[in-house]
Amino acid sequence: MRVVIVGGGFGGVRAALNLAKKEAFEVKLISDRSYFEYHAALYRSATGRSPLEVAIPLIDFFRDIPNVEVIKDQIVKLEPNNSLIIGEAGSSYKYDKLILAVGSVTQYFGISGLKEYSYGVKTIQEALELKRHLHEDLINHLPNLRHYVVVGAGASGVELASELVAYLKHIRKNHNINQNFTVDLIEAADQVLPAMPPDFSLKVKQRLKKLGVRVYLNTPVQAESMDAIHLPGGEIKSQTVVWTAGLTNNPLFQQNKAIFKPERNGKIKVNEYLELSPHIYIIGDSAQTKFSGMAQTALHDANYVTSDLLNQNKSASRKKYQPKKPIYAIPVGPRWSAVLWGRGRVYGYSGWILRRLADLRLYINFLSLVKGLTVWRYGIVLSENCPVCSKKR
Ligand SMILES: Cc1cc2nc3c(=O)[nH]c(=O)nc-3n(C[C@H](O)[C@H](O)[C@H](O)COP(=O)(O)OP(=O)(O)OC[C@H]3O[C@@H](n4cnc5c(N)ncnc54)[C@H](O)[C@@H]3O)c2cc1C
């Protein structure tokens, strides 16, 4: 059976690994990047840790696996009637079963100036660009160096804002800058981590305050200009605004509107087998499922569709998809995490250990034990290109 998987992220890589060495399947994994990105560690790359923890070459997962071919291409068009997908240079790929695992992209909700002036932490390029900017600002002594703004108090915004405090102290000391600074976390909703239980959110807010992060709730961003972020109560002068607040579905679905009918949130409705139609599965961030938007869901979806394929291949009966509630482990500053596991909560250093173990579990699940441990270790390895900071590590 020819299985074509589009997207070399959590869902796509997991699905391809599950079908690896299964002779009945001839697998093509097509991705527009030649590497897998571990998003959960992007905030660490932005704040001085090695990018090697985040960007892992796809080929590292599939070395010596004869039935999985990794192809770098961007899929732009689908022709379901011919069981074909088309790449950007016109190459075409035929499938018996297609798995779309293309993830989500940043959206700015049309807010003026954000796209032009804000930084991001959705990709490794964005994280490294932010880190470079933080250092360049210090080297060039730009004005408005005192305010650093993170927009969006979801998990990514909380992780970044809290880690920024310690990182900025460290690099400002290296650059001999003693002036005070602020890290502001701006959120449109009435609590940090808007999707989480209020008691959990409150604990995280208290921790943020203890670290020195200034939290603004009920504060929707109105616009950004070259040197300020504009809020309902006035502006904050800043040349470092990081936008973490908006994601939307991959544009591939809009580009192929005749085939996909995106829901209001942009995700695609799937049936009880995660299918759009009998030969096309949609998984991960792109599918309209209960816990879509989490890496853990993308992995769960990949495990489901590959077991469905194996069942179909054996002509065994099919089981319906059941969503699985994720565990939330959110780092809030160095060596402190808040963990929400069903009804249980863990805060502090033990939470941080749980979070690091979750990172490790993912790496050794995807890679060999030795390679997985090596990549995991990069999470504590310092990495600086800044000529001042690299000397003072
Ligand atoms: C900063 C950040 C932190 C996060 N932290 C966590 C966390 O701690 N825990 C958690 O569970 N989740 C976390 N998430 C969410 C998690 O990363 C996503 O839910 C997960 O990546 C979704 O997996 P996916 O397979 O759907 O898509 P992705 O992992 O995004 O993979 C999509 C892949 O498709 C490729 N692609 C896209 N378009 C095309 C195309 N047209 N043709 C070919 N290839 C294409 C992309 O290059 C990418 O490789 C975080 C996300 C971010 C941004």
The ligand as an SDF file (V2000), in Angstrom:
LIG
                    3D

 53 58  0  0  0  0  0  0  0  0999 V2000
    6.1190   27.7100   20.7730 C   0  0  0  0  0  0  0  0  0  0  0  0
    5.2790   26.4480   20.8490 C   0  0  0  0  0  0  0  0  0  0  0  0
    5.3490   25.6460   21.9840 C   0  0  0  0  0  0  0  0  0  0  0  0
    4.5700   24.4690   22.0770 C   0  0  0  0  0  0  0  0  0  0  0  0
    4.6540   23.7100   23.2120 N   0  0  0  0  0  0  0  0  0  0  0  0
    3.9310   22.5580   23.2860 C   0  0  0  0  0  0  0  0  0  0  0  0
    4.0150   21.7160   24.4390 C   0  0  0  0  0  0  0  0  0  0  0  0
    4.7550   22.0190   25.3940 O   0  0  0  0  0  0  0  0  0  0  0  0
    3.2860   20.5870   24.4710 N   0  0  0  0  0  0  0  0  0  0  0  0
    2.4540   20.2220   23.4340 C   0  0  0  0  0  0  0  0  0  0  0  0
    1.8130   19.1560   23.5120 O   0  0  0  0  0  0  0  0  0  0  0  0
    2.3370   21.0000   22.3280 N   0  0  0  0  0  0  0  0  0  0  0  0
    3.0550   22.1600   22.2320 C   0  0  0  0  0  0  0  0  0  0  0  0
    2.9380   22.9550   21.1130 N   0  0  0  0  0  0  0  0  0  0  0  0
    2.0020   22.5820   20.0450 C   0  0  0  0  0  0  0  0  0  0  0  0
    2.6210   21.5490   19.1070 C   0  0  0  0  0  0  0  0  0  0  0  0
    3.9020   21.9490   18.6830 O   0  0  0  0  0  0  0  0  0  0  0  0
    1.7140   21.3220   17.9070 C   0  0  0  0  0  0  0  0  0  0  0  0
    0.4370   20.9840   18.3800 O   0  0  0  0  0  0  0  0  0  0  0  0
    2.2650   20.1930   17.0380 C   0  0  0  0  0  0  0  0  0  0  0  0
    3.4640   20.6150   16.4230 O   0  0  0  0  0  0  0  0  0  0  0  0
    1.2650   19.7890   15.9700 C   0  0  0  0  0  0  0  0  0  0  0  0
    1.7920   18.7190   15.2480 O   0  0  0  0  0  0  0  0  0  0  0  0
    1.4430   18.5630   13.6920 P   0  0  0  0  0  0  0  0  0  0  0  0
    2.0530   17.2920   13.2620 O   0  0  0  0  0  0  0  0  0  0  0  0
   -0.0050   18.7910   13.4740 O   0  0  0  0  0  0  0  0  0  0  0  0
    2.1790   19.8100   13.0030 O   0  0  0  0  0  0  0  0  0  0  0  0
    3.7110   20.2560   13.0630 P   0  0  0  0  0  0  0  0  0  0  0  0
    4.4560   19.5730   14.1190 O   0  0  0  0  0  0  0  0  0  0  0  0
    3.6900   21.7440   13.0530 O   0  0  0  0  0  0  0  0  0  0  0  0
    4.2700   19.7470   11.6760 O   0  0  0  0  0  0  0  0  0  0  0  0
    3.8200   20.2430   10.4430 C   0  0  0  0  0  0  0  0  0  0  0  0
    4.8790   19.9340    9.4070 C   0  0  0  0  0  0  0  0  0  0  0  0
    4.3300   20.0960    8.1080 O   0  0  0  0  0  0  0  0  0  0  0  0
    5.2520   20.7830    7.2870 C   0  0  0  0  0  0  0  0  0  0  0  0
    4.4400   21.4210    6.2370 N   0  0  0  0  0  0  0  0  0  0  0  0
    3.5810   22.4410    6.3960 C   0  0  0  0  0  0  0  0  0  0  0  0
    2.9850   22.7320    5.2250 N   0  0  0  0  0  0  0  0  0  0  0  0
    3.4790   21.8680    4.3080 C   0  0  0  0  0  0  0  0  0  0  0  0
    3.2390   21.6690    2.9180 C   0  0  0  0  0  0  0  0  0  0  0  0
    2.3450   22.4050    2.2390 N   0  0  0  0  0  0  0  0  0  0  0  0
    3.9440   20.6950    2.2770 N   0  0  0  0  0  0  0  0  0  0  0  0
    4.8410   19.9450    2.9520 C   0  0  0  0  0  0  0  0  0  0  0  0
    5.0930   20.0890    4.2790 N   0  0  0  0  0  0  0  0  0  0  0  0
    4.4130   21.0290    4.9430 C   0  0  0  0  0  0  0  0  0  0  0  0
    5.9190   21.7460    8.2510 C   0  0  0  0  0  0  0  0  0  0  0  0
    7.1570   22.2090    7.7810 O   0  0  0  0  0  0  0  0  0  0  0  0
    6.0870   20.8600    9.4810 C   0  0  0  0  0  0  0  0  0  0  0  0
    7.2470   20.1040    9.3750 O   0  0  0  0  0  0  0  0  0  0  0  0
    3.7090   24.1240   21.0040 C   0  0  0  0  0  0  0  0  0  0  0  0
    3.6560   24.9210   19.8570 C   0  0  0  0  0  0  0  0  0  0  0  0
    4.4390   26.0760   19.7730 C   0  0  0  0  0  0  0  0  0  0  0  0
    4.3620   26.9400   18.5260 C   0  0  0  0  0  0  0  0  0  0  0  0
  1  2  1  0
  2  3  1  0
  2 52  2  0
  3  4  2  0
  4  5  1  0
  4 50  1  0
  5  6  2  0
  6  7  1  0
  6 13  1  0
  7  8  2  0
  7  9  1  0
  9 10  1  0
 10 11  2  0
 10 12  1  0
 12 13  2  0
 13 14  1  0
 14 15  1  0
 14 50  1  0
 15 16  1  0
 16 17  1  0
 16 18  1  0
 18 19  1  0
 18 20  1  0
 20 21  1  0
 20 22  1  0
 22 23  1  0
 23 24  1  0
 24 25  2  0
 24 26  1  0
 24 27  1  0
 27 28  1  0
 28 29  2  0
 28 30  1  0
 28 31  1  0
 31 32  1  0
 32 33  1  0
 33 34  1  0
 33 48  1  0
 34 35  1  0
 35 36  1  0
 35 46  1  0
 36 37  1  0
 36 45  1  0
 37 38  2  0
 38 39  1  0
 39 40  1  0
 39 45  2  0
 40 41  1  0
 40 42  2  0
 42 43  1  0
 43 44  2  0
 44 45  1  0
 46 47  1  0
 46 48  1  0
 48 49  1  0
 50 51  2  0
 51 52  1  0
 52 53  1  0
M  END
$$$$
